[in-house]
Amino acid sequence: MRLKIGITCDLRDDYLAAGFTEEQTAEFDSRETIAAIEDALQSLGYATEQIGNIRALAGRLVAGERWDMVFNIAEGLNGFGREAQIPALLEAWEMPFVFSDPLVLALTLHKGLTKRVIRDLGIPTPDFAVIETLAEAKALKMAFPLFAKPVAEGTGKGVTGASKIDHQEQLEALCATLLANFQQPVLVETFLPGREFTVGIIGTGADAYVPGVMEVLFTQNAREDIYSYENKEGWKGRIEYRLADDAVAREAAASALAAWRGLGCRDGGRVDLRVDAAGKPCFIEVNPLAGLKPGYSDLPILCELAGISYREMIAQIVQSALKRLR
C-alpha cells in the first residue's frame, strides 16, 4: 500500500483574498508550489492529499482523518510560535511530519534568541542587540555601520535600503518605524560588508550534508546591495545566483552545518551567512522551513545549480523524515 502524505500549507491567494497585503503574505505559498510538491511526491510513488492551514488540519484531525505522514510547509500567521503551531498539533496527535519540530521552529523564527544559541555554540555571528523600545535604541552603544530588521520575519520583510544604518538618528528613526509597523522587537547587528552566501542543507544530524553553497550577487539593476524584500520578490534581473566552492565558501558551509546540527534542524533548509571585514563568514539566520517554489525559492535554485532536480530534492527530504520513523 502506498504511503499517504498530507500537505499542510498557507495559500497566499487565500490571505490576499481576505485583505492581507502582498508583504504580509510574502512567506505564504502559491498554488504552483503546492502543485510542484504534490507532483514530485506522486512521481516518487506516494499518495498525496492537500490538507490546508492549521484550522483545516485541526478540523480534520478532530473528525478522525489520518495520514501516514504530513509534509508541512505552513508558515502560520500570528506570534513568534506561528511556524511551530502545526508541528505541535501533529505531535499531540502522534502523527509524523517532515521538517523541524515545534521547539526548533519557535526558536529559529526569533532571530535574536537563535543568535544567542549560535554564539553559545561558538559559531561566528555579528554582535547584536534586540531592541524592544525606542528608549533602548537611543541608549544603544554599538559602532556604526549597523543593520536592522524585524526580529521574527522572513522573505526579507522589513528589509530595505534603509536597513543599513550609519548614524544615531537613522537608528532611532528606523527602529521607531519597524517597531510600529511590525509590532515586534528589532534585531540590530554589526553590518557585515563582505560576500553573501546561502547554504543549502539536506538531512538531519550526522546525516545532514551541504548540496551546495550559493553566493548572492547584486546586479546593477538591484535596488540596493542588500538582500531586501524587494530584491527577493523580483530577483530576476536584480540578483545573480552562483555556486561557490572557494576556501571562504567551504568555511561558510562548515559553519552552516554546525549551526544546523547544533540547533537540531531536520530534513532540509538553508543557513544564510555574510562575510565580515576580516574575511570570515558569519551566521546571519537559519531557515528550517525554507521556501520550495521551483525557480524562485533559494533552496530549489541552489539544488538545481548543484545538479539536484526538484524531484530528487523532495525525495531526499522525505527520505530523511522516513529514516527518523524507522
C-alpha positions in Angstrom: 0.0 0.0 0.0 1.3 3.4 -0.9 2.3 5.8 1.9 -0.3 8.5 2.2 1.2 12.0 2.7 -0.9 15.0 3.6 0.3 18.5 2.7 -0.2 21.4 5.2 0.3 25.0 3.9 -0.8 28.6 4.0 -2.0 29.5 0.5 -1.1 33.1 -0.3 -4.2 33.6 -2.6 -6.5 32.8 0.4 -4.9 35.5 2.5 -4.8 38.1 -0.3 -8.5 37.5 -0.9 -9.1 38.1 2.8 -7.5 41.6 2.6 -3.9 41.0 3.6 -1.2 42.8 1.7 1.5 41.5 -0.6 4.2 42.0 2.0 2.1 40.4 4.8 1.6 37.3 2.7 5.2 37.1 1.3 6.1 33.9 3.2 2.9 32.0 2.2 2.9 29.6 -0.7 1.4 29.7 -4.2 -0.8 27.0 -5.7 2.1 26.5 -8.2 4.4 25.5 -5.3 1.8 23.0 -3.8 1.3 21.5 -7.2 5.0 21.1 -7.7 5.4 19.3 -4.3 2.4 17.1 -5.0 3.7 16.2 -8.4 7.1 15.3 -7.1 5.6 13.2 -4.2 3.3 11.4 -6.6 6.1 10.7 -9.1 8.0 9.1 -6.2 5.2 6.7 -5.5 3.4 8.4 -2.6 -0.3 9.1 -2.4 -1.0 12.8 -1.6 -3.8 14.8 -0.2 -3.9 18.6 0.3 -5.0 19.5 3.9 -4.6 23.3 4.1 -3.8 25.5 7.0 -3.9 24.9 10.7 -7.7 25.4 11.0 -8.3 22.9 8.3 -5.9 20.5 9.9 -7.4 20.8 13.3 -10.9 20.2 12.0 -9.9 17.1 10.0 -7.9 15.6 12.9 -10.9 16.1 15.3 -13.1 14.4 12.6 -10.8 11.4 12.7 -8.8 11.8 9.5 -5.3 10.5 9.5 -2.2 10.4 7.2 0.9 8.3 7.3 3.0 11.5 7.2 2.4 15.2 6.8 4.6 17.3 4.6 4.4 20.6 6.5 5.3 23.9 4.9 2.7 26.1 6.7 4.3 29.4 8.0 1.4 30.4 10.3 0.0 33.8 10.8 0.3 35.1 14.4 3.0 35.2 17.1 6.6 34.0 17.5 5.4 30.4 17.6 3.4 30.6 14.4 5.7 28.2 12.4 5.5 25.7 15.4 1.8 25.5 15.6 1.1 22.8 13.1 4.1 20.6 14.2 2.8 20.9 17.8 -0.6 19.9 16.8 0.8 16.9 14.8 2.9 15.9 17.8 -0.2 15.9 20.0 -1.9 13.5 17.6 1.3 11.4 17.4 1.4 12.0 13.6 4.9 12.1 11.9 5.8 15.1 9.7 8.5 16.4 7.5 10.9 19.2 8.7 11.7 20.5 12.1 9.9 20.1 15.4 8.0 22.8 17.3 10.9 23.7 19.5 13.3 24.4 16.6 10.7 26.3 14.6 9.7 28.5 17.6 13.3 29.2 18.4 14.6 29.9 14.9 11.8 32.3 14.0 13.2 34.7 16.7 16.5 35.7 15.2 17.8 37.2 18.5 17.2 34.1 20.5 18.7 32.0 17.7 21.9 34.1 17.7 22.3 33.6 21.4 22.4 29.9 20.9 24.7 30.2 17.9 27.0 32.4 19.9 27.0 29.8 22.7 27.9 27.1 20.2 31.0 29.1 19.2 29.8 29.8 15.7 30.8 33.3 14.4 27.9 35.8 14.2 28.0 39.6 14.3 27.5 41.5 17.5 23.8 42.3 18.0 21.1 43.7 20.3 17.4 43.1 20.4 15.6 46.5 20.6 12.1 46.4 22.2 11.6 50.1 22.8 12.7 53.4 21.3 14.4 54.2 24.6 16.6 51.1 24.1 17.5 52.3 20.6 18.5 55.7 22.0 20.7 54.1 24.6 22.4 51.5 22.3 26.2 51.7 22.2 27.4 49.8 19.1 29.8 51.0 16.5 28.4 52.0 13.1 27.6 50.9 10.5 24.8 48.7 11.8 22.0 46.7 10.2 18.4 46.5 11.5 15.4 44.3 10.7 12.4 42.8 12.4 13.4 40.0 14.8 10.9 37.4 13.5 10.1 37.9 9.8 11.3 36.1 6.7 11.5 36.7 2.9 13.3 40.0 3.6 10.2 41.5 5.1 11.1 44.9 6.7 14.5 44.9 5.0 15.1 47.9 2.7 18.0 50.2 1.6 17.4 52.0 4.9 18.3 48.9 6.9 22.0 49.8 6.7 22.5 52.5 9.4 25.4 54.9 9.5 24.4 57.2 12.4 22.3 57.5 15.5 19.4 59.5 14.0 19.0 56.8 11.3 19.0 54.1 14.0 16.3 55.7 16.1 14.1 56.6 13.1 14.3 53.1 11.6 13.7 51.3 15.0 10.6 53.6 15.5 9.3 52.6 12.1 9.9 48.9 12.4 8.5 48.7 16.0 5.3 50.4 14.8 4.9 48.6 11.5 5.7 45.0 12.7 4.7 45.1 16.3 7.8 43.1 17.4 11.3 43.8 18.5 14.1 44.9 16.1 17.3 43.0 15.7 20.3 45.4 15.3 23.6 43.8 14.2 27.0 45.0 13.2 26.9 45.4 9.4 28.9 42.9 7.5 30.4 44.3 4.3 31.5 41.1 2.6 30.1 38.4 0.3 26.7 36.9 1.0 26.0 33.2 0.9 23.0 30.9 1.4 24.0 27.3 2.3 21.5 24.6 1.4 21.3 21.6 3.8 19.5 18.3 3.4 19.2 15.7 6.1 19.2 15.5 9.9 22.0 15.3 12.5 25.1 13.3 11.4 23.4 12.5 8.1 22.9 16.2 7.2 25.0 17.4 4.2 25.5 20.5 2.1 24.4 20.1 -1.5 25.9 23.4 -2.4 26.9 27.0 -1.3 25.2 29.7 -3.3 26.6 33.2 -3.5 24.1 36.0 -3.8 25.4 38.7 -6.3 23.7 42.0 -6.9 23.5 43.3 -10.4 23.3 47.0 -11.5 19.5 46.6 -11.5 19.3 45.8 -7.9 17.6 48.4 -5.8 20.5 48.2 -3.2 23.3 45.8 -2.4 21.1 44.2 0.3 19.1 41.1 0.1 15.9 43.0 0.7 12.2 42.2 0.4 12.1 44.0 -2.9 15.1 42.3 -4.4 14.0 38.9 -3.2 10.4 39.2 -4.6 11.6 40.4 -8.0 15.0 38.8 -8.1 15.2 38.2 -11.9 17.5 40.8 -13.4 18.4 42.1 -10.0 20.1 39.1 -8.4 22.6 36.6 -9.8 22.9 33.3 -8.0 26.1 31.4 -8.4 27.6 28.3 -6.8 30.8 29.0 -4.8 33.4 26.5 -3.8 36.5 28.5 -2.8 38.0 28.4 0.7 35.6 31.1 2.1 32.6 29.3 0.7 33.8 26.0 2.2 34.2 27.7 5.6 30.7 29.1 5.3 29.4 25.5 4.6 31.2 24.2 7.7 29.7 26.9 9.9 26.2 26.4 8.4 26.3 22.6 9.0 27.5 23.2 12.6 24.6 25.6 13.1 22.1 23.2 11.6 23.2 20.3 13.8 23.6 22.5 16.9 20.1 23.9 16.6 18.6 20.5 15.9 17.1 21.3 12.5 15.8 18.4 10.4 15.3 17.2 6.8 16.1 20.3 4.7 16.5 24.1 4.7 19.1 26.9 4.5 21.5 28.9 6.5 22.4 32.4 5.5 25.8 33.9 6.1 27.7 37.1 5.3 31.4 37.8 5.4 32.8 40.3 7.9 35.5 42.9 7.4 38.2 40.3 8.3 37.0 37.9 5.7 35.3 35.4 8.0 31.8 34.0 7.1 29.3 34.8 9.9 25.9 33.3 10.7 23.0 35.6 9.9 20.0 33.3 10.2 18.7 29.8 9.6 15.5 28.9 7.7 14.4 25.4 8.7 11.1 25.9 6.8 12.6 27.1 3.6 10.6 28.2 0.5 10.1 25.4 -2.1 8.8 27.3 -5.1 10.6 26.0 -8.2 12.7 28.6 -10.0 12.1 31.2 -7.3 13.0 30.0 -3.8 16.6 29.8 -2.8 16.8 26.1 -1.9 15.4 24.8 -5.2 17.6 27.2 -7.2 20.6 26.1 -5.2 19.9 22.4 -5.7 19.3 22.9 -9.4 22.6 24.7 -9.7 24.2 21.7 -7.9 22.7 19.2 -10.3 19.9 18.0 -8.0 16.5 18.1 -9.6 13.4 19.3 -7.8 12.0 15.8 -7.6 15.3 14.5 -6.2 15.4 17.3 -3.6 11.9 16.4 -2.4 12.9 12.7 -2.4 15.9 13.3 -0.2 13.9 15.5 2.2 11.2 12.8 2.6 13.8 10.0 3.0 15.4 12.0 5.8 12.0 12.1 7.6 11.3 8.4 6.9 14.7 7.5 8.4 13.7 9.1 11.7 10.5 7.0 11.7 12.4 3.8 11.1 
